[in-house]
Amino acid sequence: MPANIEVPATTNERLQNHKEAGGEALRHPESAEWFNKEHNEKLKKELLWAAPYDARFPQVRKQRQCFAYYVDFHRCKELMGEDYKPCKFFQNVYQDFCPKFWTEKWDDLVGEGRFPAKFDR
């Protein structure tokens, strides 16, 4: 797999870039653009990102998918190196699915060496 793959930015990164470019992220409900369909569609294309469908996880609950992508991200970093850009895709997906407090706890467990998965395989 080539390392120069373009990985889409997350919704949070897109929102930050939009704010830096001078755009308003959150509009007031009484503003003129609130009911403007073209403006809303343009913002939706610019700002929103969602993880693609994964046939391995057809169920509604996404705990397994969250854990699998978290492990995949760390495996990718371990096996391919810190600078390998396609690993960011796994990070984007687990950040899209996982609650923040889960990943913070898992990061603590990884730091302590007690995480229940191996990243070198």
C-alpha positions as CSV (number, residue, x, y, z in Angstrom):
1,M,0.0,0.0,0.0
2,P,1.5,3.3,-1.0
3,A,2.2,5.8,1.8
4,N,1.0,8.8,-0.2
5,I,-2.7,8.0,0.2
6,E,-4.9,11.0,1.0
7,V,-6.8,10.3,4.2
8,P,-9.9,12.5,4.7
9,A,-9.9,14.9,7.6
10,T,-12.2,14.2,10.5
11,T,-15.2,16.4,11.2
12,N,-13.3,18.1,14.1
13,E,-10.3,18.9,11.8
14,R,-12.6,20.2,9.1
15,L,-14.4,22.4,11.6
16,Q,-11.2,23.9,12.9
17,N,-10.0,24.6,9.4
18,H,-13.3,26.2,8.6
19,K,-13.0,28.5,11.7
20,E,-9.4,29.4,10.8
21,A,-10.6,30.3,7.3
22,G,-13.0,32.8,8.9
23,G,-16.2,30.8,8.5
24,E,-18.9,30.6,11.1
25,A,-19.2,27.1,12.4
26,L,-22.4,27.5,14.4
27,R,-25.0,29.9,13.1
28,H,-27.7,31.5,15.2
29,P,-31.2,30.1,14.4
30,E,-32.4,33.6,13.5
31,S,-29.7,34.2,10.9
32,A,-30.6,34.4,7.2
33,E,-28.6,31.3,6.3
34,W,-30.4,29.1,8.8
35,F,-33.1,28.1,6.2
36,N,-30.9,28.5,3.1
37,K,-30.7,25.0,1.6
38,E,-27.8,25.7,-0.7
39,H,-25.7,27.1,2.2
40,N,-26.6,24.2,4.4
41,E,-25.7,21.6,1.7
42,K,-22.4,23.4,1.1
43,L,-21.5,23.3,4.8
44,K,-22.5,19.7,5.0
45,K,-20.1,18.8,2.2
46,E,-17.3,20.9,3.6
47,L,-17.6,20.0,7.3
48,L,-19.1,16.5,7.9
49,W,-17.3,13.2,7.8
50,A,-18.5,9.8,8.8
51,A,-16.7,6.5,8.9
52,P,-17.6,4.3,6.0
53,Y,-19.7,1.2,6.4
54,D,-17.8,-1.9,7.5
55,A,-19.5,-5.3,6.7
56,R,-17.6,-7.0,9.5
57,F,-19.7,-5.0,12.0
58,P,-23.4,-5.1,10.9
59,Q,-24.9,-4.7,14.3
60,V,-26.2,-1.5,15.7
61,R,-23.9,-1.4,18.7
62,K,-20.4,-0.3,17.8
63,Q,-18.3,-1.4,20.8
64,R,-16.5,-4.1,18.8
65,Q,-15.9,-1.8,15.9
66,C,-14.5,0.9,18.2
67,F,-12.1,-1.6,19.8
68,A,-11.0,-3.2,16.5
69,Y,-10.2,0.2,14.9
70,Y,-8.4,1.4,18.1
71,V,-6.2,-1.8,18.0
72,D,-5.8,-1.5,14.2
73,F,-4.5,2.1,14.6
74,H,-1.9,1.1,17.1
75,R,-0.9,-2.0,15.1
76,C,-0.5,0.2,12.0
77,K,1.7,2.6,14.0
78,E,3.8,-0.2,15.5
79,L,4.3,-2.1,12.2
80,M,4.5,0.7,9.7
81,G,6.0,3.5,11.8
82,E,4.8,6.7,13.3
83,D,5.0,8.6,10.0
84,Y,2.9,6.3,7.9
85,K,-0.1,8.5,6.8
86,P,-2.7,5.8,6.1
87,C,-2.8,4.9,9.8
88,K,-4.6,8.1,10.4
89,F,-7.7,6.5,8.7
90,F,-8.0,4.0,11.6
91,Q,-7.6,6.9,14.1
92,N,-10.3,8.9,12.4
93,V,-12.7,5.9,12.5
94,Y,-12.2,5.0,16.2
95,Q,-12.5,8.7,17.1
96,D,-15.8,8.8,15.2
97,F,-17.2,5.7,17.1
98,C,-15.5,5.6,20.5
99,P,-16.5,7.7,23.5
100,K,-13.6,9.8,24.6
101,F,-13.4,8.3,28.1
102,W,-12.9,4.8,26.6
103,T,-9.9,5.9,24.5
104,E,-8.4,7.8,27.4
105,K,-8.6,4.7,29.6
106,W,-7.2,2.5,26.8
107,D,-4.3,5.0,26.4
108,D,-3.6,4.7,30.1
109,L,-3.6,0.9,29.8
110,V,-1.3,1.0,26.8
111,G,1.1,3.3,28.7
112,E,1.1,0.9,31.6
113,G,1.5,-2.2,29.4
114,R,-1.7,-3.8,30.5
115,F,-3.8,-3.4,27.4
116,P,-5.5,-6.7,26.4
117,A,-4.3,-6.7,22.8
118,K,-0.9,-7.1,21.1
119,F,0.2,-4.5,18.6
120,D,3.1,-6.3,17.1
121,R,1.2,-9.0,15.2
